[in-house]
Amino acid sequence: MTSVIKTVGLSRNYVLGTETVHALRDVSLAIERNEYVAIMGPSGSGKSTLMNLIGCLDTPSAGEYWLNGVLVSGMSDRELARVRNREIGFIFQTFNLLARASALKNVELPLLYGGVPPHERRERAREALSRVQLEARMQHRPNELSGGQRQRVAIARALVTHPALLLADEPTGNLDSKTGEDILALFEALHAEGQTIVVVTHEPDVAERADRKIVLRDGVISSDTPTKHAVMA
């Protein structure tokens, strides 16, 4: 197996006035290709800090982070932006869609930033929307879509670059239970197709849908175990 994520002694400290906050302490872990992993922890546990480091949105104070075989922990902001666009598909609780753009245009955005030609952008965006069963809604704007459909657009946007990693932050947090269930079923289908997925959540039932659960507490990993879902499978 090839690790999509590998961290060695990863730490992140923040200086607040005269105080140093150790948000993450000496975290070492590996997430392999085609794993479906949930990261959990109470408020202040370090899970958001770890997500920001994994997503190349922040850099560690110490330690190493390898993404898809490339050492990214020492990269510049410009290099990290390039890695984010190419290797990571982000899914957010609040969808983060452009209100005046169609679903198709929203999904094209990462390819536009990546310099992909217009015809190829359109075709790849159509393909990504088809993967999330939104073929009939491609020209609709976000305000013409339900919450679940907006999240599907966001997932299609995350998939359009064929990323090594799908990174979801509380992906069902703004959805009712039925719609949330539909989104989790979609994650399971994508995982079955070979997609590596990391979900950051505070909801135990969401975490149990993954195959592996990593729990953080006070900036360190307190447990790393298979879920009941994985054991039953």
C-alpha positions in Angstrom: 0.0 0.0 0.0 1.1 3.6 -0.7 0.4 6.2 2.0 -1.5 9.2 0.8 -0.9 10.9 4.1 2.1 10.3 6.3 3.0 12.5 9.3 6.1 12.1 11.5 6.2 14.1 14.8 3.8 16.7 13.5 3.4 19.6 15.9 1.7 23.0 15.7 2.2 25.8 18.3 0.5 29.2 18.4 1.8 32.2 20.4 -1.0 34.1 22.0 0.5 37.1 23.8 2.9 35.7 26.3 1.4 32.2 26.1 2.3 29.4 23.8 -0.6 27.0 22.9 0.4 23.5 21.8 -2.5 22.7 19.5 -0.9 19.6 18.1 1.9 17.5 19.7 4.1 15.0 18.0 1.4 13.4 15.9 2.6 10.5 13.7 0.1 8.6 11.5 -0.3 7.1 8.0 -3.4 7.0 5.9 -3.2 4.6 2.9 -4.6 4.9 -0.5 -8.4 4.0 -0.6 -8.8 4.3 3.2 -11.9 6.0 4.6 -10.9 7.6 7.9 -12.8 9.8 10.4 -11.0 12.2 12.7 -12.9 13.1 15.9 -12.2 15.0 19.1 -13.8 17.5 21.4 -13.4 21.2 21.0 -9.8 22.2 21.5 -8.6 18.6 20.8 -6.5 19.6 17.8 -8.7 18.1 15.1 -9.2 21.4 13.2 -5.4 22.1 13.4 -4.7 18.6 12.1 -7.2 19.1 9.2 -5.6 22.4 8.3 -2.1 20.8 8.2 -3.4 17.8 6.2 -5.2 20.2 3.8 -2.0 22.2 3.3 -3.8 25.3 4.7 -1.2 25.7 7.4 2.4 24.6 8.0 3.7 22.7 11.1 5.9 24.1 13.8 7.8 20.8 13.8 7.7 17.5 12.1 7.2 16.2 8.6 4.1 15.8 6.4 4.2 13.7 3.2 1.2 14.0 0.9 1.0 11.4 -1.9 4.7 10.7 -1.6 5.8 14.3 -1.6 7.3 16.2 1.4 5.0 19.3 1.7 5.8 20.4 5.3 8.6 22.7 4.2 6.9 24.2 1.1 6.3 27.9 0.4 2.7 29.3 0.3 2.7 29.3 -3.5 3.9 25.7 -3.6 1.2 24.7 -1.1 -1.5 26.4 -3.1 -0.4 24.3 -6.2 -0.5 21.1 -4.1 -4.0 22.0 -2.7 -5.4 22.5 -6.1 -3.9 19.4 -7.6 -4.0 16.8 -4.8 -6.8 17.7 -2.4 -10.6 18.0 -2.9 -12.2 20.1 -0.1 -15.8 19.7 1.1 -17.1 22.2 3.7 -20.0 22.3 6.0 -21.2 25.6 4.4 -20.7 24.4 0.8 -18.8 27.6 -0.2 -20.4 27.9 -3.6 -20.5 31.0 -5.7 -24.1 32.3 -5.5 -24.3 33.7 -9.0 -22.7 30.8 -10.8 -24.3 27.7 -12.1 -23.5 24.3 -10.7 -21.4 23.6 -13.8 -19.4 26.8 -13.4 -18.9 26.2 -9.6 -17.5 22.7 -10.4 -15.2 24.1 -13.1 -13.5 26.6 -10.7 -10.6 24.4 -9.5 -9.8 23.6 -13.2 -9.9 27.3 -14.1 -7.4 28.0 -11.4 -5.3 25.1 -12.7 -5.2 26.5 -16.2 -7.2 23.7 -17.8 -8.6 24.7 -21.3 -12.4 25.6 -21.4 -13.6 22.6 -23.4 -11.8 20.1 -21.1 -13.0 22.1 -18.0 -16.6 21.7 -19.1 -16.4 18.0 -19.9 -14.7 17.2 -16.6 -17.2 19.3 -14.7 -20.1 17.5 -16.4 -18.5 14.1 -15.6 -18.0 15.1 -11.9 -21.7 16.2 -11.6 -22.8 13.0 -13.2 -20.9 11.0 -10.5 -23.0 12.7 -7.9 -26.3 12.3 -9.8 -26.8 15.9 -10.7 -26.9 15.7 -14.5 -30.3 17.4 -14.5 -29.2 20.4 -12.3 -26.0 21.5 -14.1 -27.4 24.9 -15.1 -29.1 25.6 -11.7 -27.6 28.2 -9.3 -27.1 27.4 -5.6 -30.4 29.2 -4.6 -32.3 26.9 -6.9 -30.9 23.8 -5.2 -31.7 22.0 -2.0 -29.1 21.7 0.8 -28.3 18.2 -0.3 -27.9 19.2 -3.9 -25.6 22.0 -3.0 -23.4 19.6 -1.0 -23.4 17.3 -4.1 -22.2 20.2 -6.2 -19.5 20.9 -3.6 -18.5 17.2 -3.7 -18.4 17.3 -7.5 -16.1 20.4 -7.3 -13.9 18.5 -4.9 -13.7 15.5 -7.3 -13.1 17.4 -10.6 -9.3 17.5 -10.2 -9.1 13.8 -9.6 -7.5 14.4 -6.2 -5.4 12.0 -4.2 -7.4 13.0 -1.1 -11.0 14.0 -0.4 -11.0 16.1 2.8 -14.5 16.8 4.3 -15.0 19.1 7.3 -18.3 18.4 9.0 -19.9 17.5 5.6 -23.4 16.8 7.1 -23.4 19.6 9.7 -25.9 21.8 7.7 -28.1 19.0 6.5 -31.2 17.2 7.9 -30.7 13.6 8.9 -32.2 12.1 5.7 -30.1 14.3 3.4 -27.0 13.7 5.6 -27.6 9.9 5.1 -27.7 10.4 1.3 -24.3 12.3 1.4 -22.7 9.6 3.6 -24.0 6.9 1.1 -22.4 8.9 -1.7 -19.1 8.9 0.3 -19.3 5.1 0.6 -19.9 4.8 -3.1 -16.9 7.0 -3.9 -14.8 5.0 -1.4 -15.9 1.8 -3.2 -14.6 3.4 -6.5 -11.1 3.8 -4.8 -11.3 7.4 -3.5 -9.3 8.1 -0.3 -11.5 10.0 2.1 -10.8 11.8 5.4 -13.9 13.2 7.3 -13.4 15.6 10.3 -16.5 15.4 12.4 -17.8 15.6 16.0 -20.7 13.3 15.3 -20.1 9.7 16.3 -22.7 8.2 13.8 -20.9 10.0 11.0 -17.5 8.7 12.2 -18.9 5.1 12.4 -19.6 5.2 8.7 -15.9 5.3 8.0 -13.6 2.3 8.3 -11.2 3.8 10.8 -11.6 6.4 13.5 -8.8 8.5 14.9 -9.6 10.4 18.1 -7.6 13.4 19.2 -7.5 14.7 22.7 -5.3 17.6 24.0 -3.3 17.7 20.7 -2.4 14.0 20.7 -3.9 10.8 19.2 -5.8 9.1 22.1 -7.1 6.2 19.9 -6.8 4.9 16.4 -9.1 2.0 15.7 -11.3 0.3 13.1 -15.0 1.3 13.3 -17.9 -1.1 13.9 -18.8 -0.6 10.3 -15.3 -1.9 9.2 -15.5 -4.9 11.6 -18.9 -5.9 10.4 -17.8 -5.6 6.8 
